[in-house]
Amino acid sequence: MAERVNGILKDEFYLDQTFDNVAHAKRATKNAINLYNEIRLHLSLDYKTPNMVYKLSA
């Protein structure tokens, strides 16, 4: 599972690039994780976001 998420972050959110500094890398990673959880629809979740599924289960 972790390998799949890492691949998605690299391929879809361009986190395989070389960053100028740690702060830039952290900002890019935080943004990518937010997009992954809040915006990107997931086939395995019936085209919902992870946060939508979490909120529906609460």
C-alpha positions as CSV (number, residue, x, y, z in Angstrom):
1,M,0.0,0.0,0.0
2,A,2.7,2.5,0.9
3,E,4.5,1.9,-2.4
4,R,1.4,2.6,-4.3
5,V,0.8,5.9,-2.4
6,N,4.4,6.9,-2.9
7,G,4.1,6.2,-6.6
8,I,1.0,8.3,-6.9
9,L,2.6,11.2,-5.1
10,K,5.6,11.0,-7.4
11,D,3.8,10.5,-10.6
12,E,0.7,12.6,-10.2
13,F,2.0,15.3,-7.9
14,Y,5.6,15.5,-9.2
15,L,7.3,14.8,-5.9
16,D,10.1,13.0,-7.7
17,Q,11.8,16.3,-8.5
18,T,14.8,17.8,-6.8
19,F,13.9,20.6,-4.5
20,D,16.0,23.7,-3.8
21,N,15.5,23.4,0.0
22,V,13.8,21.4,2.7
23,A,11.1,24.1,3.2
24,H,10.1,23.8,-0.5
25,A,10.0,20.0,-0.3
26,K,7.8,20.1,2.8
27,R,5.4,22.6,1.2
28,A,5.1,20.5,-1.9
29,T,4.5,17.3,0.1
30,K,1.9,18.9,2.3
31,N,0.1,20.3,-0.7
32,A,0.2,16.9,-2.5
33,I,-1.2,15.0,0.6
34,N,-4.0,17.6,0.9
35,L,-4.9,17.1,-2.8
36,Y,-4.7,13.3,-2.4
37,N,-7.1,13.3,0.6
38,E,-9.4,16.2,-0.2
39,I,-9.6,16.5,-4.0
40,R,-8.5,13.4,-5.8
41,L,-11.4,10.9,-6.3
42,H,-10.5,7.3,-5.7
43,L,-11.9,4.4,-7.7
44,S,-11.6,2.0,-4.8
45,L,-13.7,4.4,-2.7
46,D,-16.5,4.6,-5.3
47,Y,-15.2,7.9,-6.6
48,K,-15.1,9.6,-3.2
49,T,-12.1,11.2,-1.5
50,P,-10.6,9.6,1.6
51,N,-11.8,12.5,3.7
52,M,-15.4,12.1,2.4
53,V,-15.4,8.4,3.3
54,Y,-13.9,9.2,6.8
55,K,-16.6,11.9,7.5
56,L,-19.4,9.5,6.3
57,S,-18.2,6.8,8.7
58,A,-18.0,9.1,11.8
